[in-house]
Amino acid sequence: MKRRDFINWVGLGLIASSLPVAIAACSSQTPSASGDWQTVGTSAELDKTGQLLAKNSPAGPVLVVGTSKAAMTAVNPTCTHAGCTVAWKAEAKKFACPCHGSEYGVDGKVLKGPATEALKTYAAKIEGNSVVVKPT
């Protein structure tokens, strides 16, 4: 067997043995990547304080504000400037970052810098006794 033929066979073998790993990596999806509704808490938790923070939900970190009887807003509470967790200021109807003072509107858009990017938003609804969100 010639050296060139040997190298071609070895290369072909490496590609063939890597194929199942590549297929598995491409076909697996996380729950939040699939676009499905994800449970982040209960309506009782939301109604107690008017907000529900789920740091480790299947959809990622989510802050839901409102009540089960009124309109709800859901955002990823991670500040796009410094990575701190923003807080909901109900009286001013905005999200505020405690680290550097960035402020976001109820729609997640930047009201005051230094942040320049909006917060990621979610659609939110009540299903039974659960608060569920879906990336928008």
Secondary structure, DSSP 8 states (H G I E B T S, - for coil): --HHHHHHHHHHHHHHHHHHHHHHHHH---TTTTT--EEEEEHHHHHHHSEEEEEEETTEEEEEEE-TTS-EEEE--B-TTT--B-EEETTTTEEE-TTT--EE-TTS-EEESS--S---EEEEEEETTEEEEEE-
